[in-house]
């Protein structure tokens, strides 16, 4: 049975990518600072990231496609969500832009470091940061509330701290005589 389902994690990733244009249209057509349907769709797409990762490990179905497409889908989901909260007027541009720049910078840096023989992996802090960002954006798309603004501010700070941690790790690895 496992062998027959090995395609499922990649199919979920592809479905997440296919959902992004729908989400983008929803947030760009929203007529207020929140749109519950957009928040729900964002949450479903974010949850699919957990599901495809779990299934890939459980089914021993990790693939080169998944190693590239899954993180790309995650970053694109965050980009659409962050663009959405700005377009809807939910948050001013600095916070979402900081997270977007961090995500783009991390993707480029990880790729360049890999080409230089320096292996970088998302650590627990990075996963917590991404999870916090996803939950906060999903909630912010659907609801208003001062507490959401504070949680989003924390998510921005955590994003900056995790980026600084990755920079430190990369510098240490570049200085190491044996690249990992």
C-alpha positions as CSV (number, residue, x, y, z in Angstrom):
1,X,0.0,0.0,0.0
2,X,2.8,2.4,0.9
3,X,4.4,2.0,-2.5
4,X,1.2,2.9,-4.3
5,X,0.7,6.1,-2.3
6,X,4.3,7.5,-2.8
7,X,2.9,10.0,-5.3
8,X,0.6,11.6,-2.7
9,X,3.0,14.1,-1.0
10,X,4.1,15.6,-4.4
11,X,0.5,15.8,-5.5
12,X,-0.4,17.7,-2.3
13,X,2.5,20.1,-3.0
14,X,1.2,20.6,-6.6
15,X,-2.3,21.2,-5.3
16,X,-0.9,23.8,-2.9
17,X,0.8,25.6,-5.8
18,X,-2.4,25.4,-7.8
19,X,-4.3,27.0,-4.9
20,X,-2.0,30.1,-4.9
21,X,-3.6,31.9,-7.8
22,X,-7.0,31.4,-6.3
23,X,-5.8,32.8,-3.0
24,X,-4.2,35.8,-4.8
25,X,-7.4,36.6,-6.6
26,X,-9.3,36.4,-3.3
27,X,-7.1,38.8,-1.4
28,X,-6.8,41.2,-4.3
29,X,-10.6,41.4,-4.7
30,X,-11.3,41.6,-0.9
31,X,-13.2,44.8,0.0
32,X,-12.0,45.1,3.5
33,X,-9.1,44.5,5.9
34,X,-10.2,40.9,6.4
35,X,-11.8,38.2,4.3
36,X,-12.7,35.0,6.1
37,X,-12.7,32.8,3.0
38,X,-9.1,33.9,2.2
39,X,-8.0,33.1,5.8
40,X,-9.6,29.7,5.6
41,X,-8.0,28.9,2.2
42,X,-4.6,30.2,3.4
43,X,-5.0,27.9,6.5
44,X,-5.9,24.9,4.3
45,X,-2.9,25.5,2.1
46,X,-0.6,26.0,5.1
47,X,-1.9,22.7,6.7
48,X,-1.2,20.9,3.4
49,X,2.5,21.7,4.0
50,X,2.4,19.7,7.3
51,X,0.4,16.9,5.6
52,X,2.7,16.4,2.6
53,X,5.8,16.5,4.8
54,X,4.3,13.9,7.2
55,X,3.3,11.7,4.3
56,X,6.6,12.0,2.6
57,X,8.4,10.7,5.7
58,X,5.8,8.1,6.5
59,X,5.7,6.7,3.0
60,X,9.4,7.0,2.5
61,X,8.5,9.2,-0.5
62,X,11.0,12.0,-0.3
63,X,12.0,13.1,-3.8
64,X,14.2,15.7,-5.4
65,X,11.1,17.3,-6.8
66,X,9.7,17.6,-3.2
67,X,12.9,18.9,-1.8
68,X,12.7,21.8,-4.3
69,X,8.9,22.3,-4.8
70,X,7.8,22.0,-1.2
71,X,9.9,24.9,0.2
72,X,9.1,26.9,-2.9
73,X,5.4,26.4,-2.4
74,X,5.8,27.4,1.3
75,X,7.6,30.6,0.4
76,X,5.1,31.4,-2.4
77,X,2.2,30.8,0.0
78,X,3.8,33.2,2.5
79,X,4.4,35.8,-0.3
80,X,0.8,35.7,-1.5
81,X,-0.5,35.9,2.1
82,X,1.8,38.8,3.0
83,X,0.9,40.6,-0.2
84,X,-2.7,40.0,0.7
85,X,-2.5,41.5,4.2
86,X,-0.9,44.6,2.7
87,X,-3.3,44.8,-0.3
88,X,-6.3,44.4,2.0
89,X,-4.9,47.2,4.3
90,X,-4.7,44.7,7.2
91,X,-1.0,45.6,7.9
92,X,1.2,48.4,6.7
93,X,4.1,47.4,4.5
94,X,7.1,47.2,6.9
95,X,6.3,44.0,8.8
96,X,5.2,41.9,5.8
97,X,8.1,43.3,3.7
98,X,10.6,42.3,6.4
99,X,9.3,38.7,6.3
100,X,9.3,38.7,2.5
101,X,12.8,39.9,2.2
102,X,13.9,37.4,4.8
103,X,12.3,34.5,2.9
104,X,13.7,35.6,-0.5
105,X,17.2,36.1,1.1
106,X,17.1,32.7,2.7
107,X,16.1,31.0,-0.5
108,X,18.9,32.7,-2.5
109,X,21.4,32.2,0.3
110,X,20.6,28.5,0.7
111,X,20.9,27.9,-3.0
112,X,24.2,29.8,-3.3
113,X,25.6,28.0,-0.2
114,X,24.6,24.7,-1.6
115,X,26.5,25.5,-4.8
116,X,29.5,26.3,-2.7
117,X,29.2,22.9,-0.9
118,X,27.8,24.3,2.3
119,X,24.7,22.3,3.4
120,X,22.1,24.3,5.2
121,X,18.9,22.9,6.6
122,X,15.9,24.5,8.2
123,X,16.3,24.0,12.0
124,X,13.7,24.0,14.7
125,X,13.8,27.7,15.2
126,X,13.2,28.2,11.4
127,X,10.3,25.8,11.5
128,X,8.8,27.6,14.5
129,X,9.2,30.9,12.8
130,X,7.6,29.7,9.6
131,X,4.7,28.1,11.5
132,X,4.2,31.3,13.6
133,X,4.2,33.3,10.4
134,X,1.7,31.0,8.6
135,X,-0.7,30.9,11.6
136,X,-0.5,34.6,12.1
137,X,-1.1,35.4,8.4
138,X,-4.1,33.0,8.2
139,X,-5.7,34.5,11.3
140,X,-4.9,38.1,10.1
141,X,-6.6,37.4,6.8
142,X,-9.8,36.4,8.5
143,X,-10.0,38.4,11.7
144,X,-9.3,41.8,13.1
145,X,-8.0,42.4,16.6
146,X,-5.2,44.2,18.4
147,X,-3.9,40.9,19.7
148,X,-3.3,39.7,16.2
149,X,-1.3,42.8,15.5
150,X,0.9,42.0,18.5
151,X,1.4,38.4,17.5
152,X,2.3,39.5,14.0
153,X,4.9,41.9,15.4
154,X,6.4,39.0,17.4
155,X,6.4,36.9,14.2
156,X,8.4,39.6,12.4
157,X,10.9,39.8,15.3
158,X,11.3,36.0,15.3
159,X,11.8,36.0,11.6
160,X,14.6,38.5,11.9
161,X,16.2,36.5,14.8
162,X,16.1,33.2,12.8
163,X,17.6,35.0,9.8
164,X,20.4,36.2,12.0
165,X,20.9,32.7,13.3
166,X,21.1,31.3,9.8
167,X,23.7,33.9,8.8
168,X,25.8,32.9,11.9
169,X,25.5,29.2,11.0
170,X,26.5,30.0,7.3
171,X,29.5,32.1,8.4
172,X,30.7,29.3,10.7
173,X,30.3,26.7,8.0
174,X,32.1,28.8,5.4
175,X,35.0,29.3,7.8
176,X,35.1,25.6,8.6
177,X,37.9,23.7,6.8
178,X,35.5,20.9,5.9
179,X,32.3,22.2,4.4
180,X,29.1,20.4,5.6
